[in-house]
Every structure is written in C-alpha cells, then in structure tokens.
Amino acid sequence: MSIVGTVESLWRYPVKSMCGEELDEIFASYAGVYGDRLFAFESSANRKGFPFFTGRDQRQMIRYRPRFRDPKKAAQPINRAEAEQANANPISAKPDELMIDVETPDGKTFAIDDPALIRHLRIDPNHKLALLRSEKAITDSRPISIFAVQSARKLGEETGVDVDKRRFRANVYVDLQSAEGFEENGFVGRSLRIGPKVVVSVLERDPRCMMITLDPDTAEKTPAILKNIAQAHEGCAGVYGAVLAEGIVRKGDPVELL
C-alpha cells in the first residue's frame, strides 16, 4: 500500500450535463456521490440506449447552474452518523427536500420541474424533453469518476491549448505525486482508499466524447482536445470506479493505492 497523491478538489453535478459545483467534502456511496446527477432530461429524439438530453444536443446547457434549495440536507444522508454506528446503509432526504433551482446563462431562474425550463432549454422542436429523477446518480457508466490534474496539464502541453480540468466533469480530481499525465490509467484493476474510510475499485478508463471540447464557461468548442485524446490516448482520459466502502471524502485527503 502506498500514498500516490491527495484530493485536489471535489465536484458533483446536481443535473446531468449542467454546471457542476465544487464542494469541500462529498459523501461517496454505492450509488454514487450524494446529490450527483440527481436529475436529468431525456429526449424523444435520442436513442433508447442513451436517451439523455445533454451538451451534445444543446451545448449551452453546460452553463445552466443548478443549486439545491436546502444545501445542508443535500450535503450528505440525513442519518449518516447513526447509520454508520449501526453499520447500516444511510438514507436520503425526502425528494421535496432535495429540490433544485436552475439559473440560466441569461440570468433567469426556474425550478427544476418548471415546464418553462424545458422550453428555455429546447432549441430543436424534434427534442421532446421530460425530466427524470433518480436516487442513484444518473452517470454514463460507473458511479464515480476520478481524474488527475496532471492529465489536464499533459493535454495542454500536447495540444498547445490551456486545458481546464472542469471539461472532464469528474467527481474527484487528484493531485498525484507523479508529474506525468495519465498515471491514473495504472489504477485500473486496483483499489484506492480516499481519506480514512472510502474505498473505490477502479474498473476502467473513461472513454471521452465531444463534451470535453466545450469550454465550461463559454460552451465554445475546441475539437483539438478530443482529437488528441483519440490519437494519443486511445480515446480515454480519467478513470471510472465503484465504491466498495462508503463515507465522507474531503479536499486534501490522501489517496492510497491498495
């Protein structure tokens, strides 16, 4: 066992494909990060295997900023301490206690379930949108994603572009002791202890799509980033994992390779 780095920052995305929020701590559960991808929109125009309406369909969507109305209840399960003492799985707050308001790029604010938000989002009449809500994080693949800040730096060197780590929409950004980029690839098939309690089994590399070409502040496209990842890194950047031991992860926590 060895310390390979520390937690550089922690993020969750209350609405799939909308702006993320940086947190000092997160609760990592078997179902994913608490409050992460709690809501999503599906579109009638998209395939059944991936019905979600995302920045692929409306790139300005990544600039919509969701906020929980009750940040305290959205921070972690409401009975976490008692559940841990009893070695039980904690429970979430009630759905109405985890409601979200969304601020649009033009300064309007809508409740997540307001039909006016759908009208504001939709730019193509072929997309008939519906709101989805799930207790399990509505992630593309695995419950939690990890990305090394050194990998963003490496991509910047390779492309000549200033690569913002936020393009990769990870839950846990790690600052590794190795200065080389893409060292997280070596964690696949291994487990990481993050902080004193959480254990994540790293299952696979993260295959990337056009979402990473979108600037998180402007939604402008930089295709060179995805092209470079396809040509130099087999189309992958970062890793996906499954949580084996639940608990709180905090910014600055050590990351240990088991």
QUIQUI-V495002 format. One record per residue. N is the residue number from 0. RES is the residue in one letter. PSI is psi in radians with two decimals (999 if undefined). Layout:
# QUIQUI-V495002
n = (N/N)
res = (RES/RES)
psi = (PSI/PSI)
This chain:
# QUIQUI-V495002
n = (0/1/2/3/4/5/6/7/8/9/10/11/12/13/14/15/16/17/18/19/20/21/22/23/24/25/26/27/28/29/30/31/32/33/34/35/36/37/38/39/40/41/42/43/44/45/46/47/48/49/50/51/52/53/54/55/56/57/58/59/60/61/62/63/64/65/66/67/68/69/70/71/72/73/74/75/76/77/78/79/80/81/82/83/84/85/86/87/88/89/90/91/92/93/94/95/96/97/98/99/100/101/102/103/104/105/106/107/108/109/110/111/112/113/114/115/116/117/118/119/120/121/122/123/124/125/126/127/128/129/130/131/132/133/134/135/136/137/138/139/140/141/142/143/144/145/146/147/148/149/150/151/152/153/154/155/156/157/158/159/160/161/162/163/164/165/166/167/168/169/170/171/172/173/174/175/176/177/178/179/180/181/182/183/184/185/186/187/188/189/190/191/192/193/194/195/196/197/198/199/200/201/202/203/204/205/206/207/208/209/210/211/212/213/214/215/216/217/218/219/220/221/222/223/224/225/226/227/228/229/230/231/232/233/234/235/236/237/238/239/240/241/242/243/244/245/246/247/248/249/250/251/252/253/254/255/256/257)
res = (M/S/I/V/G/T/V/E/S/L/W/R/Y/P/V/K/S/M/C/G/E/E/L/D/E/I/F/A/S/Y/A/G/V/Y/G/D/R/L/F/A/F/E/S/S/A/N/R/K/G/F/P/F/F/T/G/R/D/Q/R/Q/M/I/R/Y/R/P/R/F/R/D/P/K/K/A/A/Q/P/I/N/R/A/E/A/E/Q/A/N/A/N/P/I/S/A/K/P/D/E/L/M/I/D/V/E/T/P/D/G/K/T/F/A/I/D/D/P/A/L/I/R/H/L/R/I/D/P/N/H/K/L/A/L/L/R/S/E/K/A/I/T/D/S/R/P/I/S/I/F/A/V/Q/S/A/R/K/L/G/E/E/T/G/V/D/V/D/K/R/R/F/R/A/N/V/Y/V/D/L/Q/S/A/E/G/F/E/E/N/G/F/V/G/R/S/L/R/I/G/P/K/V/V/V/S/V/L/E/R/D/P/R/C/M/M/I/T/L/D/P/D/T/A/E/K/T/P/A/I/L/K/N/I/A/Q/A/H/E/G/C/A/G/V/Y/G/A/V/L/A/E/G/I/V/R/K/G/D/P/V/E/L/L)
psi = (2.45/2.56/2.17/-0.16/-2.89/2.84/2.06/-0.71/2.82/2.38/2.59/2.87/1.60/-0.57/2.20/2.22/-0.02/3.10/2.50/2.96/2.36/2.36/2.70/-0.46/2.69/2.75/2.01/2.05/3.02/-0.54/-0.03/-3.05/2.31/2.19/0.03/2.33/0.80/-0.57/2.69/2.84/2.42/2.66/2.43/-0.33/-0.17/2.77/2.71/-0.57/-0.44/1.44/0.00/2.47/2.06/-2.97/-0.28/-0.58/-0.62/1.63/-0.43/-0.21/-0.55/-0.18/-0.07/2.30/1.86/2.57/2.35/2.43/-0.56/1.45/-0.55/-0.82/-0.35/-0.08/-0.67/2.87/2.53/-0.34/0.56/-0.86/-0.81/-0.68/-0.69/-0.64/-0.57/0.08/0.77/2.82/2.19/2.89/2.75/2.86/2.91/2.65/-0.69/-0.21/-0.09/0.58/2.71/2.49/2.55/2.17/2.22/2.85/-0.45/0.23/0.05/2.72/2.29/2.58/2.59/-0.53/0.25/2.15/-0.42/-0.48/-0.70/-0.75/-0.61/-0.65/-0.72/2.18/-0.15/2.11/-0.28/-0.36/1.83/2.00/2.59/2.51/2.36/2.54/2.44/2.49/-0.53/2.39/2.24/1.24/2.85/-0.58/-1.59/2.89/-0.42/2.51/2.51/2.41/2.33/2.34/-0.44/-0.49/-0.68/-0.71/-0.73/-0.76/-0.64/-0.73/-0.66/-0.55/-0.29/0.31/2.49/1.84/1.93/2.21/-0.48/-0.32/-0.46/-0.07/0.75/2.79/-0.74/2.01/2.25/2.50/1.80/2.70/-0.55/2.38/-0.19/2.58/2.76/0.38/-0.36/-0.34/-0.58/-0.13/-0.24/2.28/-0.05/3.10/2.62/2.37/2.16/1.96/-2.89/-0.33/-0.71/2.32/2.26/2.23/2.08/2.02/-0.58/2.81/2.76/1.86/2.40/2.69/-2.99/-0.23/-0.60/-0.19/-0.20/2.18/2.22/-0.32/-0.59/-0.31/0.19/2.58/2.43/1.48/-0.39/-0.50/-0.85/-0.67/-0.75/-0.72/-0.68/-0.72/-0.62/-0.29/0.49/0.50/0.16/2.60/2.12/3.12/2.74/2.58/2.95/2.44/2.17/-0.53/2.10/2.80/-3.02/2.36/2.36/2.63/2.32/-0.13/2.57/2.62/2.09/2.25/2.10/999)
